[in-house]
Amino acid sequence: MLSYLKVENIDNELIEFHLRQKNYYSLEGQVVTREYLINEMRCPDGFDEIDHYIEKCYLEGELVGLVDYQYGYRYSMIHDDECVWIGLFLIDQDKQNCGLGKRLFNDCLKKFKQRCERIQLACLVRNEAGLVFWKKCGFNEIGNSKYGDLPVIVLEKRI
């Protein structure tokens, strides 16, 4: 069974988890530092901190995943109380392709259904495995955008 812990501070466990995700961060060309994580994991400007969640996901006491989401945020930084935006969904690269991502997403889906009608996220165009995963989860492409200089595909799932 998966268990979850809300992130209150960026601790060494979280930094070490991100440092292990070399495959993902190589897609971004990003070097992970504490400062980078602080900047990336903050609530979007103009949105309520109370609706922003970062949760560590554990399997048998081991940190195996992370999800960062914001209720009330929609593509193009529009307020929409019926939408939740997944800012980051990351499964440890050594634990992928064994069903953990699907389990984590299904747990998120149960929470999201209580407050929202749709889920949106952006996936790096170069993240082919991520695009396959999200499409298997029932997401459809609704737009194209940029994350910094990197092209992303915006995806949505109605729930």
GROMACS elastic network, one bead per residue, 0.5 to 0.9 nm:
[ bonds ]
;  ai    aj funct       b0    kb
    1    58     6  0.85618   500
    1    59     6  0.65192   500
    1    60     6  0.75359   500
    2    57     6  0.65578   500
    2    58     6  0.56090   500
    2    59     6  0.50889   500
    2    60     6  0.75543   500
    2   100     6  0.88049   500
    2   103     6  0.80289   500
    2   104     6  0.76252   500
    2   107     6  0.88062   500
    3    56     6  0.82721   500
    3    57     6  0.58190   500
    3    58     6  0.51524   500
    3    59     6  0.66257   500
    3    60     6  0.83065   500
    3    61     6  0.82818   500
    4    55     6  0.61070   500
    4    56     6  0.55332   500
    4    58     6  0.61489   500
    5    54     6  0.84483   500
    5    55     6  0.53897   500
    5    56     6  0.51841   500
    5    57     6  0.67673   500
    5    58     6  0.81071   500
    6    53     6  0.69244   500
    6    54     6  0.57833   500
    6    56     6  0.63200   500
    7    10     6  0.71469   500
    7    11     6  0.87199   500
    7    14     6  0.87424   500
    7    53     6  0.76198   500
    7    54     6  0.53758   500
    7    55     6  0.55350   500
    7    56     6  0.66724   500
    8    11     6  0.88749   500
    8    54     6  0.80722   500
    9    14     6  0.89909   500
    9    38     6  0.89329   500
   10    13     6  0.81907   500
   10    14     6  0.61648   500
   10    15     6  0.70446   500
   10    34     6  0.74695   500
   10    37     6  0.76290   500
   10    38     6  0.71865   500
   11    14     6  0.54044   500
   11    15     6  0.63967   500
   11    16     6  0.87314   500
   11    34     6  0.88348   500
   12    15     6  0.50214   500
   12    16     6  0.59793   500
   12    17     6  0.84301   500
   13    16     6  0.51976   500
   13    17     6  0.61365   500
   13    18     6  0.87650   500
   13    63     6  0.81707   500
   14    17     6  0.50443   500
   14    18     6  0.63393   500
   14    19     6  0.86433   500
   14    56     6  0.81560   500
   14    63     6  0.85544   500
   14    66     6  0.89800   500
   15    18     6  0.52018   500
   15    19     6  0.61444   500
   15    20     6  0.87617   500
   15    32     6  0.79129   500
   15    33     6  0.75059   500
   15    34     6  0.67747   500
   15    37     6  0.78997   500
   16    20     6  0.63145   500
   16    21     6  0.89739   500
   17    20     6  0.53436   500
   17    21     6  0.68753   500
   17    63     6  0.74480   500
   17    64     6  0.81504   500
   17    65     6  0.83877   500
   17    92     6  0.73967   500
   18    21     6  0.53169   500
   18    22     6  0.79820   500
   18    25     6  0.84476   500
   18    32     6  0.69465   500
   18    33     6  0.89728   500
   18    37     6  0.87304   500
   18    90     6  0.89705   500
   18    92     6  0.84826   500
   19    22     6  0.65481   500
   19    25     6  0.85547   500
   19    31     6  0.84784   500
   19    32     6  0.62543   500
   19    33     6  0.83753   500
   20    23     6  0.85074   500
   20    92     6  0.74315   500
   20    93     6  0.75324   500
   20    94     6  0.87840   500
   21    24     6  0.56213   500
   21    25     6  0.63644   500
   21    26     6  0.85741   500
   21    90     6  0.85145   500
   21    91     6  0.85411   500
   21    92     6  0.63976   500
   21    93     6  0.58354   500
   21    94     6  0.86238   500
   22    25     6  0.52704   500
   22    26     6  0.58457   500
   22    27     6  0.87109   500
   22    93     6  0.79625   500
   23    26     6  0.52790   500
   23    27     6  0.67522   500
   23    93     6  0.71622   500
   24    27     6  0.54251   500
   24    28     6  0.70776   500
   24    29     6  0.89462   500
   24    90     6  0.85269   500
   24    93     6  0.80380   500
   24   127     6  0.78056   500
   25    28     6  0.50828   500
   25    29     6  0.60216   500
   25    30     6  0.53757   500
   25    31     6  0.71330   500
   25    32     6  0.76991   500
   26    30     6  0.63264   500
   26    31     6  0.82714   500
   27    30     6  0.77930   500
   27   124     6  0.78938   500
   27   126     6  0.65423   500
   27   127     6  0.69050   500
   28    31     6  0.87535   500
   28   124     6  0.81688   500
   28   126     6  0.87969   500
   28   150     6  0.73627   500
   30    36     6  0.89608   500
   31    36     6  0.81494   500
   32    35     6  0.82788   500
   32    36     6  0.61481   500
   32    37     6  0.70478   500
   33    36     6  0.50901   500
   33    37     6  0.63330   500
   33    38     6  0.86695   500
   34    37     6  0.51832   500
   34    38     6  0.61795   500
   34    39     6  0.86928   500
   35    38     6  0.50946   500
   35    39     6  0.62480   500
   35    40     6  0.85935   500
   36    39     6  0.52451   500
   36    40     6  0.60735   500
   36    41     6  0.84710   500
   37    40     6  0.50369   500
   37    41     6  0.57603   500
   37    42     6  0.84164   500
   38    41     6  0.54454   500
   38    42     6  0.63423   500
   39    42     6  0.57477   500
   40    43     6  0.85742   500
   41    44     6  0.87990   500
   41    54     6  0.77563   500
   41    68     6  0.74658   500
   41    87     6  0.84133   500
   41    88     6  0.87809   500
   42    45     6  0.85940   500
   42    49     6  0.85395   500
   42    52     6  0.83872   500
   43    46     6  0.83803   500
   43    47     6  0.67087   500
   43    48     6  0.73541   500
   43    49     6  0.58338   500
   43    51     6  0.86544   500
   43    52     6  0.60687   500
   43    53     6  0.86632   500
   43    70     6  0.75538   500
   44    47     6  0.57151   500
   44    48     6  0.82413   500
   44    49     6  0.84180   500
   44    52     6  0.86384   500
   44    70     6  0.82425   500
   44    73     6  0.85418   500
   44    77     6  0.81981   500
   45    48     6  0.85453   500
   45    77     6  0.88180   500
   46    77     6  0.88223   500
   47    50     6  0.88195   500
   47    51     6  0.79173   500
   47    52     6  0.83779   500
   47    70     6  0.83829   500
   47    71     6  0.88697   500
   47    72     6  0.77538   500
   47    73     6  0.75046   500
   47    77     6  0.89860   500
   47    79     6  0.78269   500
   48    51     6  0.55095   500
   48    52     6  0.69303   500
   48    70     6  0.85327   500
   48    71     6  0.85302   500
   48    72     6  0.84273   500
   49    52     6  0.51461   500
   49    53     6  0.82715   500
   49    70     6  0.85201   500
   50    53     6  0.79396   500
   51    69     6  0.82980   500
   51    70     6  0.57260   500
   51    71     6  0.52299   500
   51    72     6  0.74592   500
   52    68     6  0.75998   500
   52    69     6  0.59326   500
   52    71     6  0.65123   500
   53    67     6  0.79591   500
   53    68     6  0.56837   500
   53    69     6  0.53850   500
   53    70     6  0.63541   500
   53    71     6  0.85044   500
   54    66     6  0.72058   500
   54    67     6  0.57139   500
   54    69     6  0.64757   500
   54    70     6  0.88455   500
   54    88     6  0.87898   500
   55    65     6  0.84632   500
   55    66     6  0.57081   500
   55    67     6  0.54132   500
   55    68     6  0.64621   500
   55    69     6  0.87303   500
   56    63     6  0.67238   500
   56    64     6  0.78541   500
   56    65     6  0.60191   500
   56    67     6  0.67500   500
   56    68     6  0.89374   500
   57    62     6  0.82533   500
   57    63     6  0.58232   500
   57    64     6  0.58369   500
   57    66     6  0.55756   500
   57    67     6  0.77581   500
   57    91     6  0.87306   500
   57   104     6  0.76796   500
   58    61     6  0.55186   500
   58    62     6  0.51057   500
   58    64     6  0.54917   500
   58    65     6  0.68538   500
   58    66     6  0.88734   500
   59    62     6  0.52859   500
   59    63     6  0.66350   500
   59    64     6  0.64395   500
   59    65     6  0.88504   500
   60    63     6  0.85875   500
   63    66     6  0.82049   500
   63    92     6  0.80724   500
   64    90     6  0.84844   500
   64    91     6  0.58692   500
   64    92     6  0.51684   500
   64    93     6  0.87507   500
   64    94     6  0.87991   500
   64    95     6  0.69484   500
   64   100     6  0.82652   500
   65    89     6  0.75652   500
   65    90     6  0.54164   500
   65    92     6  0.57069   500
   65    95     6  0.88873   500
   65   100     6  0.83188   500
   65   101     6  0.80841   500
   65   104     6  0.80102   500
   66    88     6  0.73991   500
   66    89     6  0.58370   500
   66    90     6  0.51898   500
   66    91     6  0.65492   500
   66    92     6  0.84964   500
   66   104     6  0.88673   500
   67    86     6  0.73197   500
   67    87     6  0.76234   500
   67    88     6  0.54828   500
   67    90     6  0.64125   500
   67    91     6  0.87719   500
   67   104     6  0.85279   500
   67   108     6  0.86855   500
   68    85     6  0.85335   500
   68    86     6  0.59410   500
   68    87     6  0.52734   500
   68    89     6  0.65148   500
   68    90     6  0.89853   500
   69    84     6  0.67783   500
   69    85     6  0.54830   500
   69    87     6  0.53935   500
   69    88     6  0.70910   500
   69    89     6  0.85912   500
   70    73     6  0.60280   500
   70    74     6  0.89961   500
   70    83     6  0.86821   500
   70    84     6  0.56113   500
   70    85     6  0.52029   500
   70    86     6  0.66020   500
   70    87     6  0.73669   500
   71    74     6  0.86454   500
   71    80     6  0.82696   500
   71    81     6  0.68624   500
   71    82     6  0.80503   500
   71    83     6  0.62972   500
   71    85     6  0.64162   500
   71    86     6  0.88457   500
   71   112     6  0.85449   500
   71   115     6  0.82221   500
   71   116     6  0.80291   500
   72    78     6  0.82182   500
   72    79     6  0.54819   500
   72    82     6  0.64729   500
   72    83     6  0.53827   500
   72    84     6  0.57038   500
   72    85     6  0.76255   500
   72   116     6  0.84833   500
   73    76     6  0.86583   500
   73    77     6  0.62006   500
   73    78     6  0.60072   500
   73    79     6  0.51652   500
   73    80     6  0.57369   500
   73    81     6  0.73055   500
   73    82     6  0.86590   500
   73    83     6  0.61167   500
   73    84     6  0.57982   500
   73    85     6  0.56443   500
   73   120     6  0.86479   500
   74    77     6  0.56742   500
   74    78     6  0.51688   500
   74    79     6  0.62159   500
   74    80     6  0.60353   500
   74    81     6  0.87564   500
   74    82     6  0.88834   500
   74    83     6  0.60425   500
   74    84     6  0.68465   500
   74    85     6  0.61608   500
   74   119     6  0.84411   500
   74   120     6  0.67556   500
   74   121     6  0.85801   500
   75    78     6  0.63922   500
   75    85     6  0.78829   500
   75   120     6  0.70978   500
   75   121     6  0.77774   500
   75   122     6  0.85570   500
   75   143     6  0.88668   500
   75   154     6  0.75626   500
   79    83     6  0.84460   500
   80    83     6  0.55918   500
   80    84     6  0.82601   500
   81    84     6  0.78341   500
   81   115     6  0.80309   500
   81   116     6  0.70276   500
   81   117     6  0.89220   500
   82   115     6  0.68424   500
   82   117     6  0.51904   500
   82   118     6  0.64527   500
   82   119     6  0.87115   500
   83   112     6  0.86847   500
   83   115     6  0.81778   500
   83   116     6  0.52459   500
   83   117     6  0.60876   500
   83   119     6  0.56612   500
   83   120     6  0.71831   500
   84   112     6  0.71698   500
   84   115     6  0.85293   500
   84   116     6  0.65848   500
   84   117     6  0.83862   500
   84   118     6  0.65897   500
   84   120     6  0.63172   500
   84   121     6  0.85580   500
   85   118     6  0.87918   500
   85   119     6  0.59131   500
   85   121     6  0.55372   500
   85   122     6  0.87406   500
   86    89     6  0.68595   500
   86   119     6  0.73118   500
   86   120     6  0.63300   500
   86   121     6  0.50743   500
   86   122     6  0.79117   500
   87   120     6  0.89009   500
   87   121     6  0.64254   500
   87   122     6  0.75448   500
   88   121     6  0.82748   500
   88   122     6  0.88599   500
   89   101     6  0.84875   500
   89   105     6  0.86082   500
   90    93     6  0.83356   500
   90   101     6  0.80268   500
   91    94     6  0.83201   500
   91    95     6  0.67461   500
   91    96     6  0.63088   500
   91   100     6  0.73286   500
   91   101     6  0.62708   500
   91   104     6  0.88260   500
   92    95     6  0.52731   500
   92    96     6  0.64971   500
   93    96     6  0.54821   500
   94    97     6  0.89032   500
   95    98     6  0.67103   500
   95    99     6  0.88011   500
   95   100     6  0.73777   500
   96    99     6  0.73056   500
   96   100     6  0.68542   500
   96   101     6  0.72161   500
   97   100     6  0.74699   500
   97   101     6  0.78998   500
   98   101     6  0.79727   500
   98   102     6  0.89045   500
   99   102     6  0.53483   500
   99   103     6  0.62648   500
   99   104     6  0.87204   500
  100   103     6  0.50231   500
  100   104     6  0.60610   500
  100   105     6  0.84534   500
  101   104     6  0.51395   500
  101   105     6  0.60200   500
  101   106     6  0.84960   500
  101   133     6  0.83482   500
  102   105     6  0.50534   500
  102   106     6  0.60207   500
  102   107     6  0.85910   500
  102   133     6  0.84040   500
  102   137     6  0.77526   500
  103   106     6  0.51359   500
  103   107     6  0.62832   500
  103   108     6  0.86806   500
  104   107     6  0.51792   500
  104   108     6  0.62830   500
  104   109     6  0.86252   500
  105   109     6  0.60131   500
  105   110     6  0.87343   500
  105   137     6  0.82871   500
  106   110     6  0.64130   500
  106   111     6  0.89088   500
  107   110     6  0.53615   500
  107   111     6  0.67695   500
  107   112     6  0.88682   500
  108   111     6  0.52117   500
  108   112     6  0.60704   500
  108   113     6  0.86074   500
  109   112     6  0.50008   500
  109   113     6  0.60154   500
  109   114     6  0.88232   500
  109   119     6  0.87787   500
  109   159     6  0.80737   500
  110   113     6  0.54730   500
  110   114     6  0.70171   500
  111   114     6  0.56359   500
  111   115     6  0.74819   500
  111   116     6  0.89612   500
  112   115     6  0.55903   500
  112   116     6  0.56702   500
  112   117     6  0.80410   500
  112   118     6  0.83016   500
  112   119     6  0.78477   500
  112   159     6  0.82902   500
  113   116     6  0.53959   500
  113   117     6  0.66736   500
  113   118     6  0.83045   500
  113   159     6  0.63597   500
  114   117     6  0.87501   500
  116   119     6  0.75702   500
  116   158     6  0.88726   500
  116   159     6  0.74629   500
  117   157     6  0.85824   500
  117   158     6  0.57839   500
  117   159     6  0.51042   500
  118   156     6  0.68150   500
  118   157     6  0.55453   500
  118   159     6  0.53928   500
  119   139     6  0.85380   500
  119   155     6  0.82385   500
  119   156     6  0.55432   500
  119   157     6  0.52201   500
  119   158     6  0.64263   500
  119   159     6  0.74147   500
  120   139     6  0.83605   500
  120   154     6  0.71170   500
  120   155     6  0.55645   500
  120   157     6  0.65614   500
  120   158     6  0.88331   500
  121   153     6  0.83561   500
  121   154     6  0.57696   500
  121   155     6  0.54431   500
  121   156     6  0.66683   500
  122   144     6  0.84871   500
  122   145     6  0.81353   500
  122   146     6  0.88820   500
  122   147     6  0.84080   500
  122   152     6  0.58378   500
  122   153     6  0.54620   500
  122   155     6  0.60468   500
  122   156     6  0.88845   500
  123   126     6  0.83597   500
  123   127     6  0.67797   500
  123   128     6  0.89003   500
  123   130     6  0.68055   500
  123   131     6  0.65832   500
  123   134     6  0.86894   500
  123   151     6  0.86086   500
  123   152     6  0.52388   500
  123   153     6  0.53180   500
  123   154     6  0.64717   500
  123   155     6  0.75236   500
  124   127     6  0.51369   500
  124   128     6  0.80607   500
  124   130     6  0.80193   500
  124   131     6  0.80736   500
  124   146     6  0.85262   500
  124   147     6  0.78492   500
  124   150     6  0.70113   500
  124   151     6  0.61243   500
  124   153     6  0.63666   500
  124   154     6  0.89145   500
  125   128     6  0.68052   500
  125   130     6  0.89652   500
  125   131     6  0.77265   500
  125   150     6  0.79444   500
  125   151     6  0.58264   500
  125   153     6  0.60766   500
  126   129     6  0.87222   500
  126   130     6  0.88549   500
  126   131     6  0.88262   500
  126   150     6  0.87522   500
  126   151     6  0.81418   500
  126   152     6  0.81935   500
  127   130     6  0.52471   500
  127   131     6  0.63477   500
  127   132     6  0.88182   500
  128   131     6  0.51277   500
  128   132     6  0.62778   500
  128   133     6  0.86306   500
  129   132     6  0.51725   500
  129   133     6  0.61722   500
  129   134     6  0.87383   500
  130   133     6  0.50158   500
  130   134     6  0.61791   500
  130   135     6  0.85652   500
  131   134     6  0.52676   500
  131   135     6  0.61384   500
  131   136     6  0.85399   500
  131   153     6  0.85065   500
  132   135     6  0.52680   500
  132   136     6  0.61535   500
  132   137     6  0.86851   500
  133   136     6  0.51545   500
  133   137     6  0.63470   500
  133   138     6  0.89844   500
  134   138     6  0.65785   500
  134   139     6  0.55782   500
  134   140     6  0.82567   500
  134   155     6  0.79970   500
  135   138     6  0.50997   500
  135   140     6  0.64950   500
  135   141     6  0.86058   500
  135   155     6  0.85869   500
  136   139     6  0.73017   500
  137   157     6  0.83748   500
  138   156     6  0.84022   500
  138   157     6  0.62079   500
  138   158     6  0.86336   500
  139   155     6  0.57773   500
  139   156     6  0.51072   500
  139   158     6  0.80652   500
  140   154     6  0.83878   500
  140   155     6  0.52767   500
  140   156     6  0.53749   500
  140   157     6  0.64134   500
  141   144     6  0.82545   500
  141   153     6  0.66399   500
  141   154     6  0.58368   500
  141   156     6  0.64762   500
  142   153     6  0.77113   500
  142   154     6  0.56704   500
  142   155     6  0.55418   500
  142   156     6  0.65674   500
  143   152     6  0.86257   500
  143   153     6  0.60097   500
  143   155     6  0.71489   500
  144   151     6  0.72305   500
  144   152     6  0.58294   500
  144   154     6  0.56360   500
  144   155     6  0.89299   500
  145   150     6  0.84689   500
  145   151     6  0.59494   500
  145   152     6  0.53101   500
  145   153     6  0.63831   500
  145   154     6  0.69722   500
  146   149     6  0.60034   500
  146   150     6  0.53395   500
  146   152     6  0.53614   500
  146   153     6  0.82695   500
  147   150     6  0.51118   500
  147   151     6  0.63198   500
  147   152     6  0.64539   500
  148   151     6  0.81726   500
